[in-house]
Amino acid sequence: MKIRKGFIRGFSGSYGSGLGFLSIQDSITGETQSVPAENGYLVRSLENAFGNVITPGHSVDPEGGHIDQEIYWQLDEMGLCLDGFTPVDEATEEIEEAYLGGIA
């Protein structure tokens, strides 16, 4: 799977929808794409990684701790949904090498 790198620019979704979208701006191209993911899991992951994401009423703070954070991320095996992300400052050497190997 291809590792990508980018900045989180936003989140959209609703509590009952089951699907959320993470807006990520690519670190190389500057293009922003809206990446689908399982809503609850994504929100909890953002909260665990950055804090200040979840507000009362199970909503996401649109200007929360996730905004402008740089991450490594990848899509699932089908290339359709977010498979996972790692904050750049927490990335292992293996993640960085996999990313660099994919852009070489």
Biopython code that builds the backbone (N, CA, C, O; Angstrom):
import numpy as np
from Bio.PDB.StructureBuilder import StructureBuilder

atoms = [
    (1, "MET", "N", (0.836, -1.189, 0.000)),
    (1, "MET", "CA", (0.000, 0.000, 0.000)),
    (1, "MET", "C", (0.878, 1.248, 0.000)),
    (1, "MET", "O", (1.917, 1.295, 0.658)),
    (2, "LYS", "N", (0.452, 2.222, -0.727)),
    (2, "LYS", "CA", (1.201, 3.463, -0.845)),
    (2, "LYS", "C", (0.980, 4.343, 0.379)),
    (2, "LYS", "O", (-0.157, 4.606, 0.771)),
    (3, "ILE", "N", (2.079, 4.793, 0.978)),
    (3, "ILE", "CA", (2.028, 5.741, 2.093)),
    (3, "ILE", "C", (2.030, 7.146, 1.509)),
    (3, "ILE", "O", (2.821, 7.460, 0.619)),
    (4, "ARG", "N", (1.152, 7.974, 2.009)),
    (4, "ARG", "CA", (1.073, 9.367, 1.563)),
    (4, "ARG", "C", (1.350, 10.275, 2.749)),
    (4, "ARG", "O", (1.340, 9.840, 3.900)),
    (5, "LYS", "N", (1.599, 11.546, 2.448)),
    (5, "LYS", "CA", (1.885, 12.523, 3.497)),
    (5, "LYS", "C", (1.094, 13.787, 3.186)),
    (5, "LYS", "O", (1.044, 14.235, 2.041)),
    (6, "GLY", "N", (0.477, 14.355, 4.218)),
    (6, "GLY", "CA", (-0.289, 15.563, 3.976)),
    (6, "GLY", "C", (-0.725, 16.229, 5.263)),
    (6, "GLY", "O", (-0.464, 15.744, 6.364)),
    (7, "PHE", "N", (-1.398, 17.358, 5.091)),
    (7, "PHE", "CA", (-1.900, 18.152, 6.212)),
    (7, "PHE", "C", (-3.415, 18.009, 6.295)),
    (7, "PHE", "O", (-4.113, 18.103, 5.286)),
    (8, "ILE", "N", (-3.913, 17.782, 7.498)),
    (8, "ILE", "CA", (-5.358, 17.714, 7.708)),
    (8, "ILE", "C", (-5.911, 19.135, 7.615)),
    (8, "ILE", "O", (-5.466, 20.035, 8.327)),
    (9, "ARG", "N", (-6.883, 19.320, 6.729)),
    (9, "ARG", "CA", (-7.494, 20.637, 6.550)),
    (9, "ARG", "C", (-8.930, 20.696, 7.049)),
    (9, "ARG", "O", (-9.491, 21.781, 7.203)),
    (10, "GLY", "N", (-9.531, 19.530, 7.302)),
    (10, "GLY", "CA", (-10.895, 19.558, 7.799)),
    (10, "GLY", "C", (-11.472, 18.174, 7.968)),
    (10, "GLY", "O", (-10.863, 17.171, 7.597)),
    (11, "PHE", "N", (-12.667, 18.144, 8.537)),
    (11, "PHE", "CA", (-13.423, 16.921, 8.734)),
    (11, "PHE", "C", (-14.880, 17.230, 8.470)),
    (11, "PHE", "O", (-15.371, 18.297, 8.839)),
    (12, "SER", "N", (-15.577, 16.298, 7.829)),
    (12, "SER", "CA", (-17.025, 16.427, 7.681)),
    (12, "SER", "C", (-17.655, 15.064, 7.901)),
    (12, "SER", "O", (-17.039, 14.030, 7.642)),
    (13, "GLY", "N", (-18.859, 15.076, 8.372)),
    (13, "GLY", "CA", (-19.586, 13.847, 8.669)),
    (13, "GLY", "C", (-20.617, 14.152, 9.719)),
    (13, "GLY", "O", (-20.684, 15.261, 10.248)),
    (14, "SER", "N", (-21.420, 13.157, 10.012)),
    (14, "SER", "CA", (-22.419, 13.345, 11.058)),
    (14, "SER", "C", (-22.434, 12.127, 11.956)),
    (14, "SER", "O", (-22.061, 11.031, 11.537)),
    (15, "TYR", "N", (-22.857, 12.316, 13.172)),
    (15, "TYR", "CA", (-22.830, 11.283, 14.199)),
    (15, "TYR", "C", (-23.531, 10.006, 13.739)),
    (15, "TYR", "O", (-23.011, 8.913, 13.963)),
    (16, "GLY", "N", (-24.673, 10.116, 13.114)),
    (16, "GLY", "CA", (-25.443, 8.944, 12.729)),
    (16, "GLY", "C", (-25.164, 8.405, 11.341)),
    (16, "GLY", "O", (-25.727, 7.378, 10.961)),
    (17, "SER", "N", (-24.316, 9.066, 10.577)),
    (17, "SER", "CA", (-24.122, 8.669, 9.177)),
    (17, "SER", "C", (-23.277, 7.412, 9.004)),
    (17, "SER", "O", (-23.470, 6.659, 8.050)),
    (18, "GLY", "N", (-22.351, 7.184, 9.913)),
    (18, "GLY", "CA", (-21.441, 6.048, 9.767)),
    (18, "GLY", "C", (-20.242, 6.347, 8.897)),
    (18, "GLY", "O", (-19.276, 5.583, 8.906)),
    (19, "LEU", "N", (-20.273, 7.435, 8.145)),
    (19, "LEU", "CA", (-19.173, 7.768, 7.249)),
    (19, "LEU", "C", (-18.719, 9.203, 7.502)),
    (19, "LEU", "O", (-19.536, 10.121, 7.571)),
    (20, "GLY", "N", (-17.420, 9.381, 7.636)),
    (20, "GLY", "CA", (-16.842, 10.705, 7.787)),
    (20, "GLY", "C", (-15.841, 10.932, 6.666)),
    (20, "GLY", "O", (-15.418, 9.988, 5.999)),
    (21, "PHE", "N", (-15.470, 12.167, 6.464)),
    (21, "PHE", "CA", (-14.514, 12.514, 5.424)),
    (21, "PHE", "C", (-13.430, 13.410, 6.014)),
    (21, "PHE", "O", (-13.718, 14.443, 6.618)),
    (22, "LEU", "N", (-12.193, 12.999, 5.830)),
    (22, "LEU", "CA", (-11.047, 13.771, 6.281)),
    (22, "LEU", "C", (-10.460, 14.485, 5.074)),
    (22, "LEU", "O", (-10.060, 13.841, 4.104)),
    (23, "SER", "N", (-10.407, 15.803, 5.127)),
    (23, "SER", "CA", (-9.810, 16.586, 4.039)),
    (23, "SER", "C", (-8.313, 16.666, 4.279)),
    (23, "SER", "O", (-7.865, 17.176, 5.306)),
    (24, "ILE", "N", (-7.539, 16.158, 3.320)),
    (24, "ILE", "CA", (-6.084, 16.105, 3.454)),
    (24, "ILE", "C", (-5.450, 16.790, 2.255)),
    (24, "ILE", "O", (-5.759, 16.477, 1.105)),
    (25, "GLN", "N", (-4.553, 17.738, 2.545)),
    (25, "GLN", "CA", (-3.809, 18.435, 1.498)),
    (25, "GLN", "C", (-2.461, 17.751, 1.330)),
    (25, "GLN", "O", (-1.672, 17.691, 2.272)),
    (26, "ASP", "N", (-2.194, 17.236, 0.139)),
    (26, "ASP", "CA", (-0.966, 16.512, -0.134)),
    (26, "ASP", "C", (0.253, 17.410, 0.060)),
    (26, "ASP", "O", (0.271, 18.551, -0.401)),
    (27, "SER", "N", (1.267, 16.890, 0.744)),
    (27, "SER", "CA", (2.477, 17.667, 1.050)),
    (27, "SER", "C", (3.310, 17.977, -0.177)),
    (27, "SER", "O", (4.089, 18.930, -0.159)),
    (28, "ILE", "N", (3.171, 17.205, -1.240)),
    (28, "ILE", "CA", (3.959, 17.436, -2.452)),
    (28, "ILE", "C", (3.178, 18.240, -3.484)),
    (28, "ILE", "O", (3.659, 19.264, -3.970)),
    (29, "THR", "N", (1.979, 17.782, -3.819)),
    (29, "THR", "CA", (1.212, 18.416, -4.894)),
    (29, "THR", "C", (0.406, 19.621, -4.435)),
    (29, "THR", "O", (0.077, 20.493, -5.239)),
    (30, "GLY", "N", (0.086, 19.675, -3.140)),
    (30, "GLY", "CA", (-0.749, 20.751, -2.627)),
    (30, "GLY", "C", (-2.233, 20.531, -2.871)),
    (30, "GLY", "O", (-3.060, 21.323, -2.420)),
    (31, "GLU", "N", (-2.578, 19.459, -3.581)),
    (31, "GLU", "CA", (-3.978, 19.156, -3.850)),
    (31, "GLU", "C", (-4.647, 18.610, -2.596)),
    (31, "GLU", "O", (-4.033, 17.875, -1.822)),
    (32, "THR", "N", (-5.916, 18.978, -2.403)),
    (32, "THR", "CA", (-6.679, 18.509, -1.256)),
    (32, "THR", "C", (-7.730, 17.523, -1.726)),
    (32, "THR", "O", (-8.434, 17.758, -2.708)),
    (33, "GLN", "N", (-7.824, 16.413, -1.004)),
    (33, "GLN", "CA", (-8.860, 15.437, -1.306)),
    (33, "GLN", "C", (-9.620, 15.088, -0.043)),
    (33, "GLN", "O", (-9.090, 15.174, 1.065)),
    (34, "SER", "N", (-10.848, 14.700, -0.224)),
    (34, "SER", "CA", (-11.716, 14.312, 0.872)),
    (34, "SER", "C", (-11.715, 12.786, 0.928)),
    (34, "SER", "O", (-12.222, 12.125, 0.022)),
    (35, "VAL", "N", (-11.141, 12.235, 1.995)),
    (35, "VAL", "CA", (-10.930, 10.795, 2.113)),
    (35, "VAL", "C", (-11.981, 10.199, 3.049)),
    (35, "VAL", "O", (-12.063, 10.597, 4.211)),
    (36, "PRO", "N", (-12.794, 9.245, 2.557)),
    (36, "PRO", "CA", (-13.817, 8.648, 3.413)),
    (36, "PRO", "C", (-13.229, 7.682, 4.434)),
    (36, "PRO", "O", (-12.191, 7.061, 4.204)),
    (37, "ALA", "N", (-13.915, 7.571, 5.565)),
    (37, "ALA", "CA", (-13.503, 6.651, 6.631)),
    (37, "ALA", "C", (-14.701, 6.355, 7.523)),
    (37, "ALA", "O", (-15.694, 7.082, 7.507)),
    (38, "GLU", "N", (-14.600, 5.290, 8.296)),
    (38, "GLU", "CA", (-15.652, 4.970, 9.276)),
    (38, "GLU", "C", (-15.670, 6.104, 10.298)),
    (38, "GLU", "O", (-14.664, 6.367, 10.958)),
    (39, "ASN", "N", (-16.797, 6.762, 10.425)),
    (39, "ASN", "CA", (-16.929, 8.000, 11.183)),
    (39, "ASN", "C", (-16.468, 7.898, 12.635)),
    (39, "ASN", "O", (-15.589, 8.653, 13.052)),
    (40, "GLY", "N", (-17.039, 6.986, 13.406)),
    (40, "GLY", "CA", (-16.713, 6.892, 14.828)),
    (40, "GLY", "C", (-15.254, 6.589, 15.076)),
    (40, "GLY", "O", (-14.614, 7.220, 15.918)),
    (41, "TYR", "N", (-14.729, 5.628, 14.347)),
    (41, "TYR", "CA", (-13.320, 5.249, 14.495)),
    (41, "TYR", "C", (-12.405, 6.418, 14.155)),
    (41, "TYR", "O", (-11.432, 6.672, 14.865)),
    (42, "LEU", "N", (-12.709, 7.132, 13.070)),
    (42, "LEU", "CA", (-11.877, 8.261, 12.653)),
    (42, "LEU", "C", (-11.869, 9.360, 13.701)),
    (42, "LEU", "O", (-10.810, 9.885, 14.043)),
    (43, "VAL", "N", (-13.038, 9.711, 14.213)),
    (43, "VAL", "CA", (-13.127, 10.787, 15.207)),
    (43, "VAL", "C", (-12.361, 10.413, 16.476)),
    (43, "VAL", "O", (-11.623, 11.231, 17.024)),
    (44, "ARG", "N", (-12.539, 9.181, 16.937)),
    (44, "ARG", "CA", (-11.816, 8.745, 18.139)),
    (44, "ARG", "C", (-10.305, 8.719, 17.890)),
    (44, "ARG", "O", (-9.525, 9.055, 18.780)),
    (45, "SER", "N", (-9.898, 8.325, 16.698)),
    (45, "SER", "CA", (-8.469, 8.307, 16.360)),
    (45, "SER", "C", (-7.887, 9.714, 16.326)),
    (45, "SER", "O", (-6.777, 9.941, 16.807)),
    (46, "LEU", "N", (-8.628, 10.652, 15.764)),
    (46, "LEU", "CA", (-8.177, 12.049, 15.748)),
    (46, "LEU", "C", (-8.065, 12.597, 17.168)),
    (46, "LEU", "O", (-7.105, 13.293, 17.497)),
    (47, "GLU", "N", (-9.038, 12.284, 17.995)),
    (47, "GLU", "CA", (-9.008, 12.732, 19.385)),
    (47, "GLU", "C", (-7.803, 12.149, 20.110)),
    (47, "GLU", "O", (-7.107, 12.868, 20.828)),
    (48, "ASN", "N", (-7.548, 10.856, 19.933)),
    (48, "ASN", "CA", (-6.402, 10.213, 20.591)),
    (48, "ASN", "C", (-5.076, 10.764, 20.104)),
    (48, "ASN", "O", (-4.135, 10.900, 20.886)),
    (49, "ALA", "N", (-4.992, 11.079, 18.837)),
    (49, "ALA", "CA", (-3.733, 11.560, 18.267)),
    (49, "ALA", "C", (-3.456, 13.028, 18.594)),
    (49, "ALA", "O", (-2.313, 13.399, 18.860)),
    (50, "PHE", "N", (-4.503, 13.866, 18.575)),
    (50, "PHE", "CA", (-4.276, 15.305, 18.659)),
    (50, "PHE", "C", (-4.998, 16.009, 19.808)),
    (50, "PHE", "O", (-4.581, 17.089, 20.227)),
    (51, "GLY", "N", (-6.069, 15.415, 20.318)),
    (51, "GLY", "CA", (-6.842, 16.066, 21.372)),
    (51, "GLY", "C", (-7.651, 17.235, 20.859)),
    (51, "GLY", "O", (-7.434, 17.710, 19.744)),
    (52, "ASN", "N", (-8.582, 17.699, 21.670)),
    (52, "ASN", "CA", (-9.432, 18.853, 21.350)),
    (52, "ASN", "C", (-10.195, 18.687, 20.043)),
    (52, "ASN", "O", (-10.364, 19.646, 19.289)),
    (53, "VAL", "N", (-10.654, 17.465, 19.776)),
    (53, "VAL", "CA", (-11.399, 17.185, 18.552)),
    (53, "VAL", "C", (-12.888, 17.023, 18.844)),
    (53, "VAL", "O", (-13.720, 17.623, 18.164)),
    (54, "ILE", "N", (-13.231, 16.217, 19.850)),
    (54, "ILE", "CA", (-14.619, 15.919, 20.166)),
    (54, "ILE", "C", (-15.188, 16.975, 21.108)),
    (54, "ILE", "O", (-14.584, 17.315, 22.126)),
    (55, "THR", "N", (-16.362, 17.486, 20.744)),
    (55, "THR", "CA", (-17.054, 18.468, 21.573)),
    (55, "THR", "C", (-18.293, 17.821, 22.190)),
    (55, "THR", "O", (-18.685, 16.730, 21.775)),
    (56, "PRO", "N", (-18.914, 18.470, 23.168)),
    (56, "PRO", "CA", (-20.142, 17.912, 23.746)),
    (56, "PRO", "C", (-21.181, 17.656, 22.646)),
    (56, "PRO", "O", (-21.284, 18.418, 21.684)),
    (57, "GLY", "N", (-21.932, 16.590, 22.803)),
    (57, "GLY", "CA", (-22.947, 16.244, 21.810)),
    (57, "GLY", "C", (-22.401, 15.375, 20.689)),
    (57, "GLY", "O", (-23.037, 15.229, 19.645)),
    (58, "HIS", "N", (-21.232, 14.804, 20.902)),
    (58, "HIS", "CA", (-20.624, 13.903, 19.907)),
    (58, "HIS", "C", (-20.384, 14.576, 18.570)),
    (58, "HIS", "O", (-20.605, 13.967, 17.524)),
    (59, "SER", "N", (-19.942, 15.803, 18.585)),
    (59, "SER", "CA", (-19.612, 16.489, 17.345)),
    (59, "SER", "C", (-18.120, 16.797, 17.313)),
    (59, "SER", "O", (-17.425, 16.695, 18.323)),
    (60, "VAL", "N", (-17.650, 17.174, 16.136)),
    (60, "VAL", "CA", (-16.241, 17.481, 15.933)),
    (60, "VAL", "C", (-16.068, 18.989, 15.857)),
    (60, "VAL", "O", (-16.782, 19.672, 15.122)),
    (61, "ASP", "N", (-15.111, 19.500, 16.624)),
    (61, "ASP", "CA", (-14.789, 20.924, 16.574)),
    (61, "ASP", "C", (-14.146, 21.210, 15.221)),
    (61, "ASP", "O", (-13.080, 20.667, 14.933)),
    (62, "PRO", "N", (-14.763, 22.049, 14.378)),
    (62, "PRO", "CA", (-14.214, 22.308, 13.045)),
    (62, "PRO", "C", (-12.848, 22.999, 13.070)),
    (62, "PRO", "O", (-12.149, 23.036, 12.057)),
    (63, "GLU", "N", (-12.475, 23.542, 14.219)),
    (63, "GLU", "CA", (-11.162, 24.167, 14.357)),
    (63, "GLU", "C", (-10.353, 23.467, 15.443)),
    (63, "GLU", "O", (-9.492, 24.077, 16.077)),
    (64, "GLY", "N", (-10.636, 22.181, 15.653)),
    (64, "GLY", "CA", (-10.024, 21.411, 16.733)),
    (64, "GLY", "C", (-8.559, 21.099, 16.529)),
    (64, "GLY", "O", (-7.912, 21.596, 15.607)),
    (65, "GLY", "N", (-8.053, 20.259, 17.420)),
    (65, "GLY", "CA", (-6.636, 19.934, 17.454)),
    (65, "GLY", "C", (-6.113, 19.200, 16.240)),
    (65, "GLY", "O", (-4.898, 19.086, 16.074)),
    (66, "HIS", "N", (-6.979, 18.701, 15.392)),
    (66, "HIS", "CA", (-6.563, 17.960, 14.208)),
    (66, "HIS", "C", (-6.213, 18.860, 13.025)),
    (66, "HIS", "O", (-5.472, 18.454, 12.130)),
    (67, "ILE", "N", (-6.739, 20.066, 13.020)),
    (67, "ILE", "CA", (-6.538, 20.972, 11.887)),
    (67, "ILE", "C", (-5.059, 21.372, 11.757)),
    (67, "ILE", "O", (-4.406, 21.726, 12.738)),
    (68, "ASP", "N", (-4.559, 21.306, 10.527)),
    (68, "ASP", "CA", (-3.186, 21.661, 10.149)),
    (68, "ASP", "C", (-2.127, 20.705, 10.695)),
    (68, "ASP", "O", (-0.939, 21.028, 10.691)),
    (69, "GLN", "N", (-2.549, 19.538, 11.162)),
    (69, "GLN", "CA", (-1.584, 18.528, 11.598)),
    (69, "GLN", "C", (-1.087, 17.760, 10.377)),
    (69, "GLN", "O", (-1.873, 17.417, 9.493)),
    (70, "GLU", "N", (0.216, 17.489, 10.329)),
    (70, "GLU", "CA", (0.787, 16.728, 9.215)),
    (70, "GLU", "C", (0.807, 15.248, 9.586)),
    (70, "GLU", "O", (1.231, 14.865, 10.677)),
    (71, "ILE", "N", (0.336, 14.428, 8.647)),
    (71, "ILE", "CA", (0.223, 12.993, 8.892)),
    (71, "ILE", "C", (0.765, 12.183, 7.717)),
    (71, "ILE", "O", (0.812, 12.660, 6.583)),
    (72, "TYR", "N", (1.167, 10.960, 8.008)),
    (72, "TYR", "CA", (1.337, 9.932, 6.987)),
    (72, "TYR", "C", (0.026, 9.174, 6.987)),
    (72, "TYR", "O", (-0.550, 8.937, 8.049)),
    (73, "TRP", "N", (-0.454, 8.791, 5.821)),
    (73, "TRP", "CA", (-1.735, 8.086, 5.750)),
    (73, "TRP", "C", (-1.750, 7.157, 4.553)),
    (73, "TRP", "O", (-0.947, 7.275, 3.628)),
    (74, "GLN", "N", (-2.704, 6.218, 4.604)),
    (74, "GLN", "CA", (-2.838, 5.298, 3.480)),
    (74, "GLN", "C", (-4.293, 4.882, 3.325)),
    (74, "GLN", "O", (-5.087, 4.939, 4.265)),
    (75, "LEU", "N", (-4.617, 4.460, 2.098)),
    (75, "LEU", "CA", (-5.940, 3.940, 1.804)),
    (75, "LEU", "C", (-5.972, 2.439, 2.054)),
    (75, "LEU", "O", (-4.928, 1.793, 2.152)),
    (76, "ASP", "N", (-7.171, 1.893, 2.155)),
    (76, "ASP", "CA", (-7.324, 0.449, 2.334)),
    (76, "ASP", "C", (-6.902, -0.297, 1.065)),
    (76, "ASP", "O", (-6.536, 0.323, 0.066)),
    (77, "GLU", "N", (-6.955, -1.619, 1.109)),
    (77, "GLU", "CA", (-6.509, -2.445, -0.004)),
    (77, "GLU", "C", (-7.285, -2.183, -1.289)),
    (77, "GLU", "O", (-6.748, -2.361, -2.381)),
    (78, "MET", "N", (-8.528, -1.766, -1.173)),
    (78, "MET", "CA", (-9.347, -1.469, -2.350)),
    (78, "MET", "C", (-9.086, -0.053, -2.879)),
    (78, "MET", "O", (-9.523, 0.291, -3.977)),
    (79, "GLY", "N", (-8.377, 0.762, -2.100)),
    (79, "GLY", "CA", (-8.100, 2.133, -2.513)),
    (79, "GLY", "C", (-9.286, 3.063, -2.373)),
    (79, "GLY", "O", (-9.371, 4.081, -3.059)),
    (80, "LEU", "N", (-10.209, 2.713, -1.477)),
    (80, "LEU", "CA", (-11.444, 3.487, -1.352)),
    (80, "LEU", "C", (-11.549, 4.305, -0.075)),
    (80, "LEU", "O", (-12.040, 5.434, -0.104)),
    (81, "CYS", "N", (-11.099, 3.758, 1.035)),
    (81, "CYS", "CA", (-11.283, 4.397, 2.343)),
    (81, "CYS", "C", (-9.962, 4.513, 3.090)),
    (81, "CYS", "O", (-9.006, 3.788, 2.814)),
    (82, "LEU", "N", (-9.930, 5.430, 4.029)),
    (82, "LEU", "CA", (-8.759, 5.600, 4.878)),
    (82, "LEU", "C", (-8.494, 4.320, 5.654)),
    (82, "LEU", "O", (-9.388, 3.807, 6.328)),
    (83, "ASP", "N", (-7.288, 3.804, 5.568)),
    (83, "ASP", "CA", (-6.902, 2.607, 6.305)),
    (83, "ASP", "C", (-6.278, 2.981, 7.644)),
    (83, "ASP", "O", (-6.398, 2.238, 8.618)),
    (84, "GLY", "N", (-5.615, 4.125, 7.692)),
    (84, "GLY", "CA", (-5.002, 4.572, 8.927)),
    (84, "GLY", "C", (-4.121, 5.786, 8.694)),
    (84, "GLY", "O", (-3.827, 6.156, 7.558)),
    (85, "PHE", "N", (-3.706, 6.399, 9.801)),
    (85, "PHE", "CA", (-2.804, 7.549, 9.726)),
    (85, "PHE", "C", (-1.889, 7.544, 10.935)),
    (85, "PHE", "O", (-2.182, 6.933, 11.963)),
    (86, "THR", "N", (-0.768, 8.242, 10.784)),
    (86, "THR", "CA", (0.192, 8.425, 11.868)),
    (86, "THR", "C", (0.659, 9.874, 11.832)),
    (86, "THR", "O", (1.079, 10.350, 10.777)),
    (87, "PRO", "N", (0.599, 10.587, 12.952)),
    (87, "PRO", "CA", (1.163, 11.936, 12.965)),
    (87, "PRO", "C", (2.643, 11.876, 12.567)),
    (87, "PRO", "O", (3.361, 10.974, 13.000)),
    (88, "VAL", "N", (3.096, 12.812, 11.761)),
    (88, "VAL", "CA", (4.475, 12.805, 11.265)),
    (88, "VAL", "C", (5.468, 12.782, 12.418)),
    (88, "VAL", "O", (6.487, 12.097, 12.337)),
    (89, "ASP", "N", (5.192, 13.513, 13.479)),
    (89, "ASP", "CA", (6.148, 13.557, 14.586)),
    (89, "ASP", "C", (6.171, 12.278, 15.422)),
    (89, "ASP", "O", (6.996, 12.151, 16.327)),
    (90, "GLU", "N", (5.275, 11.327, 15.133)),
    (90, "GLU", "CA", (5.262, 10.038, 15.820)),
    (90, "GLU", "C", (5.621, 8.876, 14.890)),
    (90, "GLU", "O", (5.586, 7.716, 15.301)),
    (91, "ALA", "N", (5.960, 9.183, 13.655)),
    (91, "ALA", "CA", (6.218, 8.139, 12.659)),
    (91, "ALA", "C", (7.517, 7.396, 12.941)),
    (91, "ALA", "O", (8.507, 7.977, 13.384)),
    (92, "THR", "N", (7.484, 6.107, 12.673)),
    (92, "THR", "CA", (8.684, 5.288, 12.798)),
    (92, "THR", "C", (9.558, 5.479, 11.565)),
    (92, "THR", "O", (9.119, 6.013, 10.547)),
    (93, "GLU", "N", (10.778, 5.038, 11.679)),
    (93, "GLU", "CA", (11.698, 5.095, 10.540)),
    (93, "GLU", "C", (11.146, 4.285, 9.370)),
    (93, "GLU", "O", (11.317, 4.669, 8.213)),
    (94, "GLU", "N", (10.488, 3.170, 9.665)),
    (94, "GLU", "CA", (9.922, 2.319, 8.605)),
    (94, "GLU", "C", (8.837, 3.049, 7.819)),
    (94, "GLU", "O", (8.761, 2.918, 6.597)),
    (95, "ILE", "N", (7.997, 3.816, 8.514)),
    (95, "ILE", "CA", (6.957, 4.575, 7.823)),
    (95, "ILE", "C", (7.589, 5.637, 6.939)),
    (95, "ILE", "O", (7.193, 5.802, 5.785)),
    (96, "GLU", "N", (8.565, 6.353, 7.468)),
    (96, "GLU", "CA", (9.231, 7.393, 6.680)),
    (96, "GLU", "C", (9.925, 6.800, 5.457)),
    (96, "GLU", "O", (9.861, 7.375, 4.370)),
    (97, "GLU", "N", (10.588, 5.655, 5.625)),
    (97, "GLU", "CA", (11.260, 5.005, 4.498)),
    (97, "GLU", "C", (10.255, 4.514, 3.460)),
    (97, "GLU", "O", (10.503, 4.619, 2.259)),
    (98, "ALA", "N", (9.118, 3.977, 3.918)),
    (98, "ALA", "CA", (8.080, 3.520, 2.985)),
    (98, "ALA", "C", (7.527, 4.695, 2.188)),
    (98, "ALA", "O", (7.272, 4.577, 0.989)),
    (99, "TYR", "N", (7.343, 5.827, 2.858)),
    (99, "TYR", "CA", (6.853, 7.013, 2.166)),
    (99, "TYR", "C", (7.876, 7.493, 1.139)),
    (99, "TYR", "O", (7.537, 7.725, -0.021)),
    (100, "LEU", "N", (9.114, 7.640, 1.567)),
    (100, "LEU", "CA", (10.166, 8.124, 0.672)),
    (100, "LEU", "C", (10.402, 7.164, -0.496)),
    (100, "LEU", "O", (10.697, 7.600, -1.609)),
    (101, "GLY", "N", (10.276, 5.871, -0.246)),
    (101, "GLY", "CA", (10.430, 4.884, -1.313)),
    (101, "GLY", "C", (9.331, 4.969, -2.343)),
    (101, "GLY", "O", (9.544, 4.633, -3.508)),
    (102, "GLY", "N", (8.140, 5.422, -1.928)),
    (102, "GLY", "CA", (7.021, 5.542, -2.841)),
    (102, "GLY", "C", (7.050, 6.791, -3.695)),
    (102, "GLY", "O", (6.362, 6.849, -4.715)),
    (103, "ILE", "N", (7.834, 7.806, -3.306)),
    (103, "ILE", "CA", (7.890, 9.037, -4.105)),
    (103, "ILE", "C", (9.163, 9.131, -4.928)),
    (103, "ILE", "O", (9.317, 10.038, -5.745)),
    (104, "ALA", "N", (10.082, 8.184, -4.708)),
    (104, "ALA", "CA", (11.361, 8.208, -5.429)),
    (104, "ALA", "C", (11.188, 7.823, -6.870)),
    (104, "ALA", "O", (12.162, 7.791, -7.622)),
]
sb = StructureBuilder()
sb.init_structure("model")
sb.init_model(0)
sb.init_chain("A")
sb.init_seg("    ")
for serial, (resi, resn, name, xyz) in enumerate(atoms, 1):
    if name == "N":
        sb.init_residue(resn, " ", resi, " ")
    sb.init_atom(name, np.array(xyz, "f"), 0.0, 1.0, " ", f" {name:<3s}", serial, name[0])
structure = sb.get_structure()
